[in-house]
């Protein structure tokens, strides 16, 4: 008797996605019962983040064996992240100018209340990267501080030599255990995805898409074009096929789309990058956690489109010099707001302020922010993995045999 072929996890997740949408539209009353399932799934994913990131960065840093190599990899990945972010916001502005999603809307801020978020100063963000109490950083899940400490710890292990081998062995065992635990958690993904999608559709409904359909269309269009053009180019530059890349990362893309969290998707991104893309763990263990914190291509596209949307809705022209300034502002803000809760909102506030537009307009976009957040998180995560592939290509032993 022929053994039945096991259904792939991606297929199960896709089924959960469809089932969730159908339930949210047809049976919204069942959502309160399903909601805890989605919340538990998100909690399980977040549970993995801190131990996985810390142990993998320590292992990755120590395995490089040379601080110069670490510095070289760091410079390469940061340059790639900045370039793709700058191109992303440019693409968002291009489509915003061509399609003009806010033209003729004549939006009003009457009755809208908006609390201005506190915009962090770059120097404060820089100082906050260095932890004073790593235990506190681990408890709070402050990713930048965890990354910085793990880098120092891994470098110190290299300098310590043979005496640090037991520590590295423990970290190696921790990483492998966390990978297995990630696999166990992902077996729950179809149910979590179904619950999350049902809750999203039932909460926002299809009606929310109407008034802002054009804005949603432009953001999604720019994101798709960015993925097909920029990431395909990056992957081809690494000597790989775009089809191979997107096929290998689709599980992480779908997880990011549903969870709307780069951090929660990180365990999945790391697993598929190693298993499907064959990137060496000593590369991805540094580039992916950093990317989940500072690389925001999808958010940059959102900045460009939404800034023009607000300007067009209020009838405010934005000349070319201002739009060029928006590119620079959004690119730098992607680093300046790294690790800050609500980074996307703060980035949009900065670009609106720079363009002289009313920041209160953010409150008008908030109704569809969840719909936009799905796409921008998906492309944020995809960009991390594409850039990681190119960096791996430029390093000796960047890919597994």
N, C-alpha and C positions, 0 to 999 in steps of 0.2 A: 504494500500500500504506500503510495507516494505521500510524503510528509507535506502538509500545507505550508505554503510560504508565509513567513511571519510578516504581518502588516507593519510598515515602517512608522517610526514615531512621528515623522513629519506629516504623513497621511492622517494619522490619528489627530494631530493638532489641528490640521486643516478641517477635519470633520467637526472637531469641537468648535472651531471658529464659526462655521456655517450654522451649526446647531444653536450656538449662542445668539447669533443675529436673528434667526427664526423665532427663538423663544422671546427675545426682547421685543420683537414686533407683534407676534401673534398672542403671546401669553405673558404680558408684562407683570401680571399678578404673582407669577412664580418667582420673580427676581429676588424679593426679600429672603426667600428660602435658599436660593442659590448663592447669594452674595457672600456668605461666610466662606464658601469653597474658594472663590476667587481671592479673598483676603488671605486665606491660609496659604494658597499657592505663592502669592507675592511675599508673604512672610518667610516661607521656606527658601525662596530665591535670595532674599536679603540676608538670611541666616548664613548663607555660604560666602558672602562677599568678603568680610574682614579676614577670616582665617585663610581663604584662598588667595586673596591679593597679597597679604603679608608674606605667607610662606612661598608663594610662587616668585615674588620679586626677590626675596632673599636667595632662593635657589638660582634664579636666573642671573642675578648679579654675581654671585660667587662662582657660578659655572663659567662666566666669561673669562675669569682668571686674570683680567687686565683692566685696570681702571680706564686706560686710554680707549679700549674697545667700548666700554660703557659710555664714555663721553661721546665717541663717534656715533654710536647708535642713537643716543639722546639727541644730538644735533640733527641727524638725518630725519628722525621722526617728527621733531618739532617744526622743522622747515616744511615738511610735507603737510603737517596739520595746518600750519598757517596759510600755505599756498592754496590748499583745497578750500579752506574757510573763506579766503578772499575771493576765490572764484565763485563760491556758492552764493555769497551776498551779491556779487556782480550779476550772476544769472537771475537771482530773484528780482533785482532792479530792472534787468532787461525785460523779463516777462511782465513785470508790473507796468512798465512804460508802454509796451506793445498792446497788452490786453486791457489795461486800465480798469482793474476790478472795482475801484471806488467811484468811477465817473458817474455823475448823475444821481448818486444816492442821497446827497444833501442830509447827512447825519446831524443829529442834534444831541447835545450833551445835557439837555434839560432834565433835571431829576436824577442825573447819574452822580453817584457818590464814589469817589476814588481816593484811596489812601496811598500817597506817594511812598513807594518802597525806598528804603535807605540804600543808596548806591555806595558800595565800598570804595575807598581810595586804593589805588594800586599798591602803594607802600604798605598799607595795612594787610592787603591780601598776601604780599610777599612775606611780611613778618609772620603772618598766621600760618605759613607753610611749615614752620619749624616748631615742633611740639616741645612743651615744657614738661609734660607728663604723658608718656606714650600709652599708659594704661587708660587714662582719660580719653585719649584720641581713639583708642580701640573701642572703648565703650560707646563713644558718641558716633563712631563710624566716620570720622573726619578723614576722607580719603587722601587728600593732599599730604596731611601730616603723616599718615600711615605709609604712604609711598616714600616720602623723604626719609623717614626713620628706617624703613626696610632697605633702602639704597645704602644708607650709612652702615647698617648692620651687615649687609652682604659684602660691602667693600672691606669692612673690618675683619670679616671672616677670611677673606683672601689674604690680608696682611698677617693674620694670626697663623696661617699655614696649617700644618698637620694637627695642631692641638684643637682646631675648630672643627675638625672632621665630624665628631659626634653630633655637633649642633647642626651641621649641614645634612647629615644623615636623617636626623629627626625632621628637618624641614622637608627633605625629599619624601619621606614617608607621609608627612602631613599633606603635601601636594597631591600625591597619588590617592590618598584616602579621600581628599576633597573632590577629586575628579570622579571617583566612584560614587560619592554621595550626590554629586551633581546629576549623575546618571539616574540615581534612584528618584531624586526630586523631579526630574524631567519626565518620568513615567506618569506623574500626576498631572503633567501639563495639559493634556486634552480636556480634563475636567475643569482645571483652573481657567483655561482659555474660554471655554464655553460659558462659565459663570461670569467672567469679566466682560465678555462681549455682550451678554444678555443684559448686564447691569448698565453698560454704556449706552446701548441702543434704547433701553427702556427709560433711562434718565434724560437723555437729550432728545430722543425721538427723531424721526425723519424731518419733522417740521422745522428744526433748527437750521437745516441745510438751505432752506428756501432763500431768505433775505441775503445770506452771505455765500450763496452757491458759487458765485463768480470768484470770490476770494479763495474759497476752498479749492476750486478747480485750478487756479493759477499756482497756488502753493504746491499742490500735488503734481502738476505738470512740470514745474521747475525741478522738483525733487526727482522725478522719474528721469528727466533729461540729464540732470547732474549725475545720477547713478550710471546711466547708459553711456554718457560721454566721458566724464572725468574718471570714474572708477574703471571703466573698460580700458581707457588709455593707460592708467597706472598699472593695471594688471598685465596689459600687453607689454609695457615697458619692463616688466619683471619676467617676460618670456612665457607668460601663462595665457590660457584662453579665458576670456570673460565668461563664457558658458561654464567652464570648470569652476570659476570663482563663485558665480552666483548660485550655481548648483550646490556648492560646498557650504555656503553660508546661509542658505534659505531658512534653515531652522532658527538661527539666531535672529534673522531679520523678522520673522513672524513673531518670535518671542518679544522682541523690542516693540513691534507694532502694537501688540496687545497689552503688554505691561506698562508701556510708556515710561520706561526707566532704563537708562543706559547701565546704571550700576546693577540693577536686578538682572539684566541680561548678561553681565560680564562673565559669570561662570559658563554660560552656554557659548558665548563668543570664544572663550579660551579653549573650550573643549573642541568645537568644530574647527578652529584654526589649527589645532594640533592633529586631530584625527582626519579631517577632510582636506585641509590645505597643506598639511604636513610641515607647518612652520615649526622650527625648533623652539621648545619651551623657553630657552634662555633669551630668545628674542621677544616672543609674544608676552612673556610674563612681565616685561617692562613696558612694551609699547601699548598693549591693550588697556591695562589699568590707567595709564596716563591718558590715553585717548578717551576713555569713559569719563574722565574728569575735565579735560580741557578742549577736546576736539568736538566742535558743534557745527558741522556743515548744514544739517537740517535746520537748526536754529538760526543760522546765518541767512539761509534762504528766506525763512520766516520773517527775519528782520527787514530784509529788502522789500519783500512783497507788502508786508503790513505797513511799513512806513509810507510807501507810495499810496497804499489803499487809504490811509488816514488823510494824507495830503490831498488826494483826489476827492475824497468824500467831503472835505471842508473847502474845496476849491482853492487850495494853496499850491502854487507852482513851485517845483523844486528844480532849480537850474543844475546844470552838469557839475559845477564845482561842489555844490552841496552834496550831490549824489556820490561823487568821488570821496568826499569826507565821510559819508555814511559807510562806505566800504572799509575805510581805515578804522573808523570807530567800532564797527561791528566785529572786525577781525581782532582788534586789541581787546575788546570787551569779552570775547570768548575765553581769553586767558584771565583777564582781570576779575571775572565773576566765577572762575573755576572753584568748585566746592561750596559755593554759596547757594543756600536753598532758594528756589525760584529764579535760577540763573536766567532762564529764557525771558521772564518778565522784566528783570533788571536790564538785560541787554536791549530789549525793545524800548524801555524807558530812556536809556542812554541815547539811542538813535533818534527817538522822537524829540528829546531835549535838544540834541545837536541840530536837528532840522528846524527847530522853532515851532514844533507842532504840539498841540495839547496832549499831555500825558494821560489825561482823563479818558482819552479815546480807547485806551487799553481795556477799560471796563466794558466797552461795546463789543470788543472782540472776544471777551472772556467766555461768552456763551458758546462759541464754537472752538475754544482753545483745545478741548479734549480731542476733537476730530483732527485738528492740525498737529497736536502733540504726538499722535500715533505715527504720522508720516515722518515728522522731523526726528523723532527718536530712532525710528527704523533706519534712516539714512545716516544719522550720527554713528550708529553702531557699525553700519556697513563701511563707512569711511575709515573707521579704526582698523578694520580687518584688511581693507585694500592697501592702505599705507603700510601696514605691517608686512604684507606680502612683498612689496617693493623693497623695504628695508632688508628683509630676509634674503632677497636675491643679491643684494650688494655685500652681504657678509659671508665669510667662509663658514660652511656648515650651517647656513641660515635655514636650510630645509632638512628635514629628517630623511634618511636613506629610503 
